[in-house]
Amino acid sequence: SQQGEEDPQALSIQEGENATMNCSYKTSINNLQWYRQNSGRGLVHLILIRSNEREKHSGRLRVTLDTSKKSSSLLITASRAADTASYFCATAGRGKSGGSNYKLTFGKGTLLTVNP
Amino acid sequence: NAGVTQTPKFRVLKTGQSMTLLCAQDMNHEYMYWYRQDPGMGLRLIHYSVGEGTTAKGEVPDGYNVSRLKKQNFLLGLESAAPSQTSVYFCASSYGQAGGLYQETQYFGPGTRLLVL
């Protein structure tokens, strides 16, 4: 399976600190996406990084991708209490039938708690 | 824009009952998806659609049917509900112009919590 696996499963930090979450996967991918889910809500897309990209930034978010190690990291700088949420990585790669039949596979998520 | 909306927000069913979950999007997206989210399992794709009148099976399609009669709506049906279908169901949509499924951002609805007794 190419399922992304987030690490750690849970992370608790103080407001103002940086939070780093990691995602590992097993097979080649087309892109990797990070999503945030607040408790009881739907997922919100954060960043999409393609396999030929190594780093992307969006505001306080920084995502890196190392295809040789099949891993990605999400860094949230200067965290805020409002960043408290579950963070999921999703890997997009070809399904078993190949062609344009890509499959998006979500990991189980990292629960981030930012304490005020 | 309302984005992606789901109806109902919460439902309790008895085993064997049927129901339909409605998903609507006002972003003129081509692609739509139904996922289920269970504790410790992440999201799993049930069915998806790449355009009006088309549907396809995802990772866990058994026990579910879908229809996409209008571009903006994607319906998920449970013909005979089972306790194993207790879950949170999410609908999502994406633009559909980036070269194929999953190569672009997906926009999610708020979810429907379903409890099957």
Interface residues (C-beta under 8 A of the other chain):
Chain A: Q3 N30 N31 Q33 Y35 G40 R41 G42 L43 V44 H45 L48 F88 A90 A92 S100 N101 Y102 K103 L104 T105 F106 G107 K108 G109
Chain B: V4 G40 M41 G42 L43 R44 L45 E59 F90 A92 G99 G100 L101 Y102 Q103 E104 T105 Q106 Y107 F108 G109 P110 G111
